[in-house]
Amino acid sequence: MSTTTIRVDAAGEPLRLLHVHAHPDDESSKGAATTAKYVAQGVQVLVATCTGGERGSILNPRMESPENWARMAELRTQEMARAKVILGIEQTWLGFVDSGLPEGDPLPPLPEGCFALQDVDVAAGALVKVIREFRPHVVTTYDENGGYPHPDHIMCHRITMAAVEAAADPAAWPEHGAAWQVLKVYYHMNFHRGRLAKLDELMHAHGLESPYAEWLQNWDRDEVEDRLTTFVPCAEYFPLRDHALRAHATQIDPDGFWFAVPMAIQQAGWPTEDYQLAKSMVPVTLPEDDLFAGIDTREPVVADAWAYSI
């Protein structure tokens, strides 16, 4: 029987982290290296995926075919299953239907019954149940703009914040179990100008063409940078992050933009994944380098590797 070192809370239970994402693949493109780091520390990590990604596009030319378009929902479920094994996490579906990304001027109406059109307080109930069953110390999601203005990402933010509040209220959703107080909530903030500018600088220093040059020319100021509070060092897990992202084969071109910067430059140029602390029930000192900073924890303990498996 092997042993592992795990991080525990004041009661001696393993720390728990819940990521709430809009679509399958979001868990691998946002915060995946952070996830892998905490999994290696014995933290239990659960991803709640709001929708099945049924209305997503095929972004990998190698996967482009009528057959794959027809099997989109099935393929994305299979891709999520592969990614969760790579990251060492558990994952659950909240069961909502992808809204798609509306395009055009004016924008077309969203499809009837889609996630973004749900009543927030009603839709939050599914996540309240997950929170009360899993009892996370920390929850991550997107900011009020969704990270980018996809209607499902914005709705994901809205139901997450509503569910965190409701989960702590014994009078709300009593059928979903005992109340649970999440101690900290974070927004994913890794896509910001400072990070891209540093990687761009190193690409040029190595005589390489930067994929960020055009973006940076039109990006004078970034309000996201003013919101950053938390920088989690996790560069050694960047390769695992990319492996998980490639598992979503319909959603990522393995020869495309996201992999244009050599791994060594990524690790040296910006070795953290970055967040905004949005809500805390514990005292904190900013900036932080740990999503669990301020939570009353004991020293890591050595335990049987299977004892806290999820």
C-alpha positions as CSV (number, residue, x, y, z in Angstrom):
1,M,0.0,0.0,0.0
2,S,1.5,3.4,-1.0
3,T,1.2,6.6,1.0
4,T,0.7,10.2,0.1
5,T,1.0,13.5,1.9
6,I,-2.3,15.4,2.0
7,R,-3.4,18.8,3.2
8,V,-6.1,18.7,5.8
9,D,-8.3,21.2,7.6
10,A,-8.6,21.9,11.3
11,A,-10.8,18.8,11.7
12,G,-8.3,16.6,10.0
13,E,-10.3,16.2,6.8
14,P,-8.7,16.7,3.3
15,L,-9.1,20.2,1.8
16,R,-11.7,20.4,-0.9
17,L,-11.9,22.6,-4.0
18,L,-14.9,23.0,-6.3
19,H,-14.5,24.4,-9.8
20,V,-17.8,25.5,-11.4
21,H,-17.5,25.7,-15.2
22,A,-19.8,26.4,-18.1
23,H,-18.7,23.7,-20.6
24,P,-16.5,20.6,-20.8
25,D,-13.0,21.9,-21.7
26,D,-13.3,25.0,-19.5
27,E,-11.8,23.0,-16.6
28,S,-8.7,22.3,-18.7
29,S,-8.3,25.8,-20.2
30,K,-8.8,27.6,-16.9
31,G,-6.9,26.8,-13.8
32,A,-5.9,23.2,-14.8
33,A,-2.3,23.5,-13.6
34,T,-3.6,24.8,-10.2
35,T,-5.9,21.8,-10.1
36,A,-3.1,19.4,-10.8
37,K,-0.9,21.0,-8.1
38,Y,-3.6,20.6,-5.5
39,V,-4.4,17.1,-6.5
40,A,-0.8,16.2,-6.0
41,Q,-1.1,17.7,-2.5
42,G,-4.0,15.4,-1.6
43,V,-6.7,18.1,-2.1
44,Q,-10.0,16.7,-3.3
45,V,-11.1,18.5,-6.4
46,L,-14.5,18.3,-8.0
47,V,-15.6,20.0,-11.3
48,A,-19.2,20.9,-11.7
49,T,-19.9,21.4,-15.4
50,C,-23.1,23.4,-16.1
51,T,-23.8,22.3,-19.7
52,G,-22.9,19.4,-22.0
53,G,-21.3,21.7,-24.6
54,E,-23.9,20.5,-27.1
55,R,-23.8,23.7,-29.2
56,G,-20.1,24.1,-29.3
57,S,-18.1,24.5,-32.5
58,I,-15.5,22.1,-33.8
59,L,-12.3,24.1,-33.5
60,N,-9.8,21.3,-34.5
61,P,-9.6,20.9,-38.3
62,R,-8.7,17.3,-37.9
63,M,-12.0,16.6,-36.2
64,E,-14.1,18.5,-38.8
65,S,-16.7,16.1,-40.3
66,P,-20.5,15.8,-40.6
67,E,-20.3,12.7,-38.4
68,N,-18.6,14.5,-35.6
69,W,-21.0,17.5,-35.8
70,A,-23.8,15.0,-35.4
71,R,-22.1,13.4,-32.4
72,M,-21.1,16.6,-30.7
73,A,-22.8,15.9,-27.3
74,E,-21.4,12.4,-27.2
75,L,-17.9,13.4,-28.2
76,R,-17.8,16.2,-25.6
77,T,-18.9,13.7,-22.8
78,Q,-16.1,11.3,-23.9
79,E,-13.6,14.2,-24.0
80,M,-14.5,15.2,-20.5
81,A,-14.1,11.7,-19.2
82,R,-10.5,11.6,-20.6
83,A,-9.6,15.0,-19.2
84,K,-10.8,14.2,-15.7
85,V,-8.6,11.1,-15.6
86,I,-5.6,13.1,-16.7
87,L,-6.2,15.8,-14.0
88,G,-7.1,13.3,-11.3
89,I,-10.4,14.9,-10.4
90,E,-14.0,14.0,-10.0
91,Q,-16.6,15.7,-12.2
92,T,-20.4,16.1,-12.2
93,W,-22.9,17.5,-14.8
94,L,-25.5,20.0,-13.6
95,G,-27.6,19.0,-16.6
96,F,-28.3,22.3,-18.4
97,V,-28.3,22.7,-22.2
98,D,-25.6,24.7,-23.9
99,S,-26.8,28.2,-25.1
100,G,-24.3,28.5,-27.9
101,L,-22.4,31.7,-28.7
102,P,-24.8,34.0,-30.6
103,E,-23.2,35.9,-33.5
104,G,-24.4,38.7,-35.7
105,D,-25.7,42.2,-35.5
106,P,-28.2,42.3,-34.1
107,L,-27.6,39.1,-32.0
108,P,-30.1,36.4,-32.6
109,P,-32.3,35.3,-29.6
110,L,-30.9,32.5,-27.4
111,P,-32.4,29.0,-28.0
112,E,-35.5,28.2,-25.9
113,G,-34.7,26.2,-22.7
114,C,-31.0,26.9,-22.8
115,F,-28.9,27.5,-19.7
116,A,-28.5,31.2,-20.1
117,L,-32.3,31.6,-20.0
118,Q,-32.9,29.8,-16.8
119,D,-34.2,31.5,-13.6
120,V,-31.0,32.0,-11.6
121,D,-32.5,31.2,-8.2
122,V,-34.0,28.0,-9.5
123,A,-31.0,26.9,-11.5
124,A,-28.8,27.5,-8.5
125,G,-30.5,24.7,-6.7
126,A,-28.6,22.0,-8.6
127,L,-25.3,23.6,-7.5
128,V,-26.5,24.0,-3.9
129,K,-27.0,20.2,-3.8
130,V,-23.4,19.7,-5.1
131,I,-22.0,22.2,-2.6
132,R,-23.7,20.6,0.3
133,E,-22.7,17.1,-0.6
134,F,-19.1,17.9,-1.5
135,R,-18.6,20.6,1.2
136,P,-15.8,22.6,-0.5
137,H,-13.6,24.9,1.4
138,V,-13.0,26.9,-1.8
139,V,-15.0,27.5,-5.0
140,T,-13.8,29.0,-8.3
141,T,-15.8,30.3,-11.1
142,Y,-15.8,33.3,-13.6
143,D,-16.3,37.0,-12.9
144,E,-19.5,38.9,-13.7
145,N,-18.4,39.2,-17.3
146,G,-17.9,35.5,-17.7
147,G,-14.2,35.9,-18.3
148,Y,-15.4,36.6,-21.8
149,P,-19.0,37.5,-22.7
150,H,-20.4,34.0,-23.5
151,P,-23.9,33.8,-22.1
152,D,-23.2,30.5,-20.4
153,H,-20.1,31.8,-18.7
154,I,-22.1,34.8,-17.4
155,M,-24.9,32.5,-16.2
156,C,-22.3,30.2,-14.6
157,H,-21.0,33.2,-12.5
158,R,-24.6,34.1,-11.5
159,I,-25.7,30.7,-10.4
160,T,-22.4,30.1,-8.6
161,M,-22.6,33.2,-6.5
162,A,-26.3,32.5,-5.8
163,A,-25.6,28.9,-4.8
164,V,-22.7,29.7,-2.5
165,E,-25.0,32.1,-0.6
166,A,-28.0,29.7,-0.6
167,A,-25.9,26.7,0.4
168,A,-25.0,28.5,3.7
169,D,-28.6,29.3,4.5
170,P,-30.4,26.4,6.4
171,A,-33.8,27.8,5.2
172,A,-32.9,27.6,1.5
173,W,-33.2,24.3,-0.4
174,P,-33.6,22.2,2.8
175,E,-34.2,19.1,0.6
176,H,-30.6,19.3,-0.5
177,G,-29.0,18.6,2.9
178,A,-27.4,20.4,5.7
179,A,-26.2,24.0,5.1
180,W,-22.5,24.4,4.2
181,Q,-20.5,27.7,4.3
182,V,-17.9,28.0,1.5
183,L,-14.9,29.9,3.0
184,K,-13.5,31.5,-0.2
185,V,-14.6,32.2,-3.8
186,Y,-12.3,33.0,-6.6
187,Y,-12.6,34.2,-10.2
188,H,-10.3,32.8,-12.9
189,M,-8.2,35.7,-14.2
190,N,-5.3,34.1,-16.1
191,F,-6.0,35.9,-19.4
192,H,-4.6,39.4,-18.8
193,R,-2.3,41.8,-20.5
194,G,0.6,41.5,-18.1
195,R,1.0,37.8,-18.7
196,L,0.7,38.0,-22.4
197,A,3.2,41.0,-22.6
198,K,5.8,39.0,-20.6
199,L,5.4,36.0,-22.9
200,D,5.5,38.2,-25.9
201,E,8.8,39.8,-24.7
202,L,10.4,36.4,-24.2
203,M,9.3,35.1,-27.6
204,H,11.0,38.1,-29.3
205,A,14.1,37.6,-27.1
206,H,14.4,34.1,-28.4
207,G,13.9,35.2,-32.0
208,L,10.5,33.6,-32.2
209,E,7.2,35.0,-33.6
210,S,4.8,35.9,-30.9
211,P,1.1,34.9,-31.2
212,Y,0.2,37.9,-29.0
213,A,1.6,40.8,-31.0
214,E,-1.6,41.9,-32.7
215,W,-3.6,41.6,-29.5
216,L,-1.1,43.7,-27.5
217,Q,-1.0,46.5,-30.1
218,N,-4.7,47.1,-29.4
219,W,-4.7,46.4,-25.7
220,D,-3.4,49.6,-23.9
221,R,-4.9,49.0,-20.5
222,D,-6.2,46.0,-18.8
223,E,-8.7,46.4,-15.9
224,V,-8.3,42.7,-15.1
225,E,-4.7,43.3,-13.8
226,D,-6.1,45.7,-11.2
227,R,-8.3,42.9,-9.9
228,L,-5.6,40.2,-9.5
229,T,-5.1,39.1,-5.9
230,T,-3.8,35.6,-6.0
231,F,-0.9,34.0,-7.9
232,V,-0.6,30.2,-7.6
233,P,2.8,28.9,-8.6
234,C,2.2,25.8,-10.7
235,A,4.6,25.9,-13.7
236,E,5.6,22.3,-13.3
237,Y,2.1,21.3,-14.0
238,F,1.7,23.3,-17.3
239,P,2.5,20.1,-19.4
240,L,-0.3,18.2,-17.6
241,R,-2.6,21.2,-18.2
242,D,-1.9,21.0,-21.9
243,H,-2.4,17.2,-21.9
244,A,-5.8,17.7,-20.4
245,L,-6.7,20.4,-22.9
246,R,-5.7,18.2,-25.8
247,A,-8.1,15.6,-24.5
248,H,-10.9,17.9,-25.7
249,A,-10.0,17.1,-29.3
250,T,-13.0,18.8,-30.9
251,Q,-12.3,22.1,-29.0
252,I,-8.6,22.6,-29.5
253,D,-6.2,22.6,-32.5
254,P,-3.0,20.8,-31.2
255,D,-1.0,22.9,-33.7
256,G,-2.8,26.1,-33.0
257,F,-2.6,29.3,-31.1
258,W,-2.8,27.9,-27.5
259,F,0.4,25.9,-28.0
260,A,2.4,28.4,-29.9
261,V,4.6,29.5,-27.0
262,P,7.3,26.9,-26.1
263,M,6.8,25.3,-22.7
264,A,10.1,26.5,-21.3
265,I,9.1,30.1,-22.1
266,Q,5.7,29.7,-20.5
267,Q,7.2,28.3,-17.3
268,A,10.0,30.9,-17.1
269,G,7.9,33.9,-18.2
270,W,4.8,33.5,-16.1
271,P,4.9,30.5,-13.7
272,T,1.6,31.2,-12.0
273,E,-2.1,30.9,-12.6
274,D,-3.9,34.0,-11.5
275,Y,-7.2,34.7,-9.7
276,Q,-9.3,37.4,-8.0
277,L,-10.4,36.7,-4.5
278,A,-14.1,37.6,-4.7
279,K,-15.4,36.4,-1.3
280,S,-13.7,35.3,1.9
281,M,-15.1,34.3,5.2
282,V,-11.5,34.1,6.7
283,P,-8.8,36.7,7.3
284,V,-6.5,37.2,4.3
285,T,-3.3,39.0,3.4
286,L,-3.0,40.0,-0.2
287,P,-1.5,39.2,-2.5
288,E,-1.7,35.4,-1.9
289,D,0.0,32.4,-3.5
290,D,-2.5,29.7,-2.3
291,L,-6.3,29.4,-2.8
292,F,-6.4,28.0,0.8
293,A,-4.5,30.8,2.4
294,G,-6.2,31.9,5.6
295,I,-8.1,28.7,6.1
296,D,-7.3,27.0,9.4
297,T,-5.2,24.0,8.3
298,R,-2.9,21.6,10.0
299,E,0.4,20.5,8.7
300,P,0.1,18.1,5.8
301,V,-0.2,14.5,7.0
302,V,0.9,11.2,5.5
303,A,-2.0,8.8,4.9
304,D,-2.8,5.8,2.8
305,A,-3.1,6.8,-0.8
306,W,-6.6,5.3,-1.1
307,A,-7.9,6.8,2.1
308,Y,-9.0,10.1,0.6
309,S,-9.6,9.1,-3.0
310,I,-12.5,10.6,-4.8
